[in-house]
Amino acid sequence: MKVAVAGGTGFLGREITKALLDAGHQVVVGSRSRPVRNPIDSRAEWVSVDVTAPATLPALVSGVDALVDAVQFPNSPIENPRRGYTFERIDLGGTRNLVDAAKSAGNPLFIGLSGVGAAEKAPYHWLRYKWQEEQYIAGSGLPYVVFRPSWVYGPADVSLNRFLGFARFLPFVPVIGNGKTRINPLFVRDLASHVVAALEKDDARGKVFEIGGPTVMTMDEVIRTALRVTGKRRLLIHNPKPLMKLVASIVQFAPGRPLTPDAIDFITMDGVADTTKLQATFGLRLTPLEEGLAAYLKRQQ
């Protein structure tokens, strides 16, 4: 098939692009700029698009059989309203624009990436926007499959790898909150393999699937597992969430906007995916955390 990947230069999009190419599909990657330092896969075509500028999107979706929405704004989940990097504008607005462009281009299969916990009355605005994305996709008339990932990790993520970065030069690892946040961490390659499988999975059409790893863990357990894989022993120092939100309320005004109070909530919220429906439909193996980490961390040492 010919598949377009919006946001194909990001953490999720790159892995999805590689998996599609490895499966023999033709891939068109769409992003605002073509990366120079970390080029896209040479087997893929690249086009310049901006999901907030509808006039640019026909170049991406014309003639495709499927469209994958893997768009994330820079430094997500840290919103930067001054630069237009918000969940409302990029995630929700961008998805609506992609859906509209796809409808005008012949109704290709639309594969959306939402998030565990998306709901109309979710406690956080980003989850409410994700729910609104899902509703817009479902009401569009396009054939679609939506995945709701849990916390995703992999070689290029900036969350778990950040913890490991601290362990390289500190005798401890700082953890925001009490370390009891519950997630079932999802290996990015598992997400990509399910996206590829969804292309030809007729019984997945018109459905929403939660997707996460095979084991529910606390954040402390995740970090300790990563340290064990890299052969390091470090103390975990917990920083109270209220204190970190206070710090973030000040730091958010620093150049580069390194942290915000909302980002603290994002980092510390539970994200447990119920994979029952996913596994019944797709039947693909989900990678245990230690195995997924070992696939790339040992090579980086």
C-alpha positions as CSV (number, residue, x, y, z in Angstrom):
1,M,0.0,0.0,0.0
2,K,0.9,3.6,-0.2
3,V,0.9,5.0,3.3
4,A,1.3,8.6,4.5
5,V,2.7,9.2,7.9
6,A,2.0,12.7,9.3
7,G,4.6,13.5,11.9
8,G,6.9,10.9,10.5
9,T,10.1,12.6,11.7
10,G,9.1,12.3,15.4
11,F,9.7,9.5,17.9
12,L,6.6,7.5,17.1
13,G,6.5,8.4,13.4
14,R,10.0,7.3,12.7
15,E,9.4,3.8,14.1
16,I,6.1,3.5,12.3
17,T,7.7,4.6,9.1
18,K,10.5,2.0,9.4
19,A,8.0,-0.8,10.2
20,L,5.9,0.1,7.2
21,L,8.9,0.2,4.9
22,D,10.2,-3.1,6.3
23,A,6.7,-4.7,5.5
24,G,7.1,-3.6,1.9
25,H,4.8,-0.6,1.8
26,Q,5.5,2.7,0.0
27,V,5.7,5.5,2.6
28,V,5.4,9.3,2.3
29,V,6.6,11.2,5.4
30,G,5.0,14.6,6.1
31,S,6.5,17.1,8.5
32,R,7.1,20.9,8.7
33,S,10.8,20.6,7.9
34,R,13.2,17.9,6.6
35,P,15.6,16.8,9.4
36,V,19.3,17.2,8.5
37,R,21.0,15.9,11.6
38,N,18.9,12.8,11.8
39,P,17.6,12.1,8.2
40,I,14.5,10.1,7.5
41,D,14.8,6.6,6.2
42,S,16.1,6.9,2.6
43,R,13.5,4.5,1.4
44,A,10.7,7.0,2.2
45,E,9.5,10.1,0.3
46,W,9.3,13.3,2.2
47,V,6.9,16.2,1.7
48,S,6.7,19.5,3.6
49,V,3.3,19.8,5.4
50,D,2.0,21.6,8.5
51,V,-1.1,20.1,10.1
52,T,-2.2,23.6,11.2
53,A,-2.1,24.8,7.5
54,P,-4.8,22.8,5.6
55,A,-3.6,24.0,2.2
56,T,-0.4,22.0,2.6
57,L,-2.0,18.7,3.3
58,P,-3.1,17.5,-0.2
59,A,0.6,17.0,-1.0
60,L,0.7,14.3,1.7
61,V,-2.6,12.5,1.3
62,S,-3.1,12.5,-2.4
63,G,-3.3,9.0,-3.8
64,V,-2.6,7.2,-0.5
65,D,-4.3,4.1,0.7
66,A,-3.8,4.9,4.4
67,L,-2.9,7.8,6.6
68,V,-1.2,7.5,10.0
69,D,-1.5,10.5,12.3
70,A,1.6,10.4,14.5
71,V,1.9,14.2,14.9
72,Q,3.3,15.6,18.2
73,F,4.3,19.1,18.9
74,P,8.0,19.9,19.8
75,N,8.9,19.1,23.4
76,S,5.5,17.5,24.1
77,P,3.9,17.4,26.7
78,I,5.3,20.8,27.6
79,E,2.9,23.2,25.9
80,N,4.2,26.6,24.6
81,P,1.1,28.7,23.6
82,R,3.3,31.6,22.4
83,R,4.7,29.3,19.7
84,G,1.4,27.6,19.0
85,Y,2.5,24.3,20.5
86,T,-0.6,23.2,22.4
87,F,-2.7,20.0,22.5
88,E,-5.7,21.9,21.3
89,R,-4.0,23.4,18.2
90,I,-1.7,20.6,17.2
91,D,-3.3,17.4,18.4
92,L,-7.0,18.2,18.1
93,G,-6.8,20.9,15.4
94,G,-4.2,19.0,13.4
95,T,-6.2,15.8,13.5
96,R,-9.3,17.5,12.3
97,N,-7.4,19.0,9.4
98,L,-5.9,15.7,8.5
99,V,-9.3,14.0,8.6
100,D,-10.8,16.7,6.3
101,A,-7.9,16.4,3.9
102,A,-8.2,12.6,3.8
103,K,-12.0,12.9,3.0
104,S,-11.2,15.1,0.1
105,A,-8.5,12.6,-1.1
106,G,-10.6,9.5,-1.6
107,N,-11.3,8.2,1.9
108,P,-8.1,6.3,2.8
109,L,-7.9,4.3,6.0
110,F,-7.2,6.7,8.9
111,I,-5.0,5.3,11.7
112,G,-5.1,7.6,14.7
113,L,-2.9,7.6,17.9
114,S,-4.8,8.8,20.9
115,G,-3.9,8.1,24.5
116,V,-5.0,5.8,27.4
117,G,-7.5,7.7,29.6
118,A,-9.1,9.7,26.7
119,A,-12.6,10.6,27.8
120,E,-15.2,13.3,27.5
121,K,-14.8,14.3,31.1
122,A,-11.2,13.2,31.8
123,P,-9.5,15.2,34.5
124,Y,-6.9,16.7,32.2
125,H,-7.4,18.8,29.1
126,W,-5.1,16.8,26.9
127,L,-7.1,13.6,27.5
128,R,-10.3,15.5,26.7
129,Y,-8.8,16.7,23.4
130,K,-7.8,13.2,22.6
131,W,-11.4,12.1,23.1
132,Q,-12.6,14.9,20.8
133,E,-10.0,13.7,18.2
134,E,-11.5,10.2,18.4
135,Q,-15.0,11.5,18.0
136,Y,-14.1,13.6,15.0
137,I,-12.4,10.6,13.3
138,A,-15.3,8.3,14.1
139,G,-17.9,10.8,12.7
140,S,-16.0,11.5,9.6
141,G,-17.2,8.6,7.5
142,L,-13.6,7.5,6.9
143,P,-12.6,3.9,7.6
144,Y,-10.5,4.1,10.7
145,V,-8.6,2.4,13.5
146,V,-7.6,4.3,16.7
147,F,-4.9,3.2,19.1
148,R,-4.7,4.5,22.7
149,P,-1.1,3.9,23.8
150,S,0.1,3.8,27.3
151,W,3.5,5.2,28.2
152,V,5.8,4.6,25.1
153,Y,9.5,4.0,25.4
154,G,12.3,3.2,22.9
155,P,15.7,4.3,21.6
156,A,14.7,7.9,20.9
157,D,12.3,8.6,23.7
158,V,13.0,11.6,25.9
159,S,11.3,10.4,29.1
160,L,12.9,7.1,30.3
161,N,16.2,8.0,28.6
162,R,16.2,11.2,30.6
163,F,16.2,9.2,33.8
164,L,19.0,7.1,32.5
165,G,20.9,10.2,31.6
166,F,20.9,11.3,35.2
167,A,22.3,7.9,36.2
168,R,25.4,8.5,34.0
169,F,26.8,11.3,36.2
170,L,24.8,11.3,39.5
171,P,24.7,8.7,42.3
172,F,20.9,9.0,42.3
173,V,18.0,9.3,39.9
174,P,15.5,12.1,40.7
175,V,11.9,11.0,40.3
176,I,8.9,13.4,40.2
177,G,6.2,12.4,42.6
178,N,6.1,9.3,44.8
179,G,7.2,6.8,42.1
180,K,3.9,4.9,42.4
181,T,2.4,6.1,39.1
182,R,1.0,2.9,37.4
183,I,1.6,2.2,33.7
184,N,2.2,-0.7,31.4
185,P,5.1,0.6,29.4
186,L,4.8,0.0,25.6
187,F,7.8,-0.7,23.4
188,V,7.6,1.6,20.5
189,R,8.2,-1.2,18.0
190,D,5.1,-3.0,19.3
191,L,3.1,0.1,18.6
192,A,4.5,0.2,15.1
193,S,3.8,-3.5,14.4
194,H,0.2,-3.0,15.4
195,V,-0.1,0.0,13.0
196,V,1.3,-2.1,10.2
197,A,-1.1,-5.0,11.0
198,A,-4.1,-2.6,11.1
199,L,-3.7,-1.9,7.4
200,E,-5.1,-5.3,6.5
201,K,-7.1,-6.1,9.6
202,D,-10.7,-5.7,8.4
203,D,-12.1,-6.7,11.8
204,A,-10.2,-3.8,13.4
205,R,-12.0,-1.1,11.3
206,G,-14.1,1.3,13.2
207,K,-12.7,0.4,16.6
208,V,-10.6,1.9,19.4
209,F,-7.9,-0.2,21.0
210,E,-6.0,0.4,24.2
211,I,-2.4,-0.7,23.8
212,G,0.3,-1.1,26.4
213,G,3.0,-3.6,27.5
214,P,2.2,-7.0,29.1
215,T,2.9,-5.9,32.7
216,V,1.5,-3.1,34.9
217,M,4.4,-1.5,36.8
218,T,5.0,1.5,39.0
219,M,7.4,4.2,37.7
220,D,9.9,3.2,40.4
221,E,9.8,-0.4,39.0
222,V,10.3,0.9,35.5
223,I,13.3,3.0,36.4
224,R,14.9,0.2,38.5
225,T,14.4,-2.2,35.6
226,A,16.2,0.2,33.2
227,L,19.0,0.6,35.7
228,R,19.4,-3.2,36.0
229,V,19.5,-3.6,32.3
230,T,22.4,-1.0,32.1
231,G,24.2,-2.6,35.1
232,K,23.8,0.5,37.3
233,R,22.8,0.8,40.9
234,R,21.3,4.2,41.9
235,L,19.2,5.6,44.7
236,L,15.8,6.9,43.6
237,I,15.2,10.3,45.1
238,H,11.5,11.3,45.1
239,N,10.5,15.0,44.7
240,P,7.0,15.8,46.0
241,K,4.6,16.6,43.2
242,P,3.3,19.8,44.9
243,L,6.8,21.1,45.3
244,M,7.7,20.3,41.6
245,K,4.5,22.0,40.4
246,L,5.5,25.1,42.4
247,V,9.0,25.0,40.8
248,A,7.5,24.5,37.4
249,S,5.2,27.5,37.9
250,I,8.3,29.6,38.0
251,V,10.6,27.7,35.5
252,Q,7.9,27.8,32.8
253,F,8.9,31.5,32.2
254,A,12.6,30.6,31.6
255,P,13.9,30.6,28.0
256,G,12.9,27.4,26.2
257,R,10.1,26.8,28.7
258,P,11.7,23.7,30.2
259,L,8.8,22.6,32.4
260,T,5.2,23.5,33.3
261,P,2.8,22.6,36.1
262,D,0.6,20.7,33.5
263,A,3.6,18.7,32.4
264,I,4.1,17.6,36.0
265,D,0.5,16.3,35.9
266,F,1.2,14.6,32.6
267,I,4.3,12.8,33.9
268,T,2.7,11.6,37.1
269,M,-0.7,10.4,35.8
270,D,-1.6,6.7,35.7
271,G,-1.7,5.2,32.2
272,V,-2.8,1.5,32.3
273,A,-4.0,0.1,29.0
274,D,-6.5,-2.8,29.0
275,T,-5.1,-4.9,26.1
276,T,-7.8,-7.6,26.1
277,K,-9.6,-6.4,23.0
278,L,-6.3,-5.6,21.3
279,Q,-4.9,-9.1,21.8
280,A,-8.1,-10.8,20.8
281,T,-8.1,-8.9,17.5
282,F,-4.5,-8.7,16.6
283,G,-2.8,-11.6,18.5
284,L,0.6,-9.9,18.4
285,R,3.1,-10.4,21.1
286,L,3.7,-7.5,23.5
287,T,7.3,-7.1,24.6
288,P,8.2,-7.2,28.3
289,L,10.0,-4.1,29.5
290,E,13.3,-5.7,30.3
291,E,13.5,-7.4,26.9
292,G,12.6,-4.2,25.1
293,L,15.2,-2.1,27.0
294,A,17.9,-4.7,26.4
295,A,17.2,-4.5,22.6
296,Y,18.8,-1.1,22.5
297,L,20.3,0.0,25.9
298,K,23.0,-2.6,25.9
299,R,24.2,-1.5,22.4
300,Q,24.4,2.1,23.7
301,Q,26.7,1.3,26.6
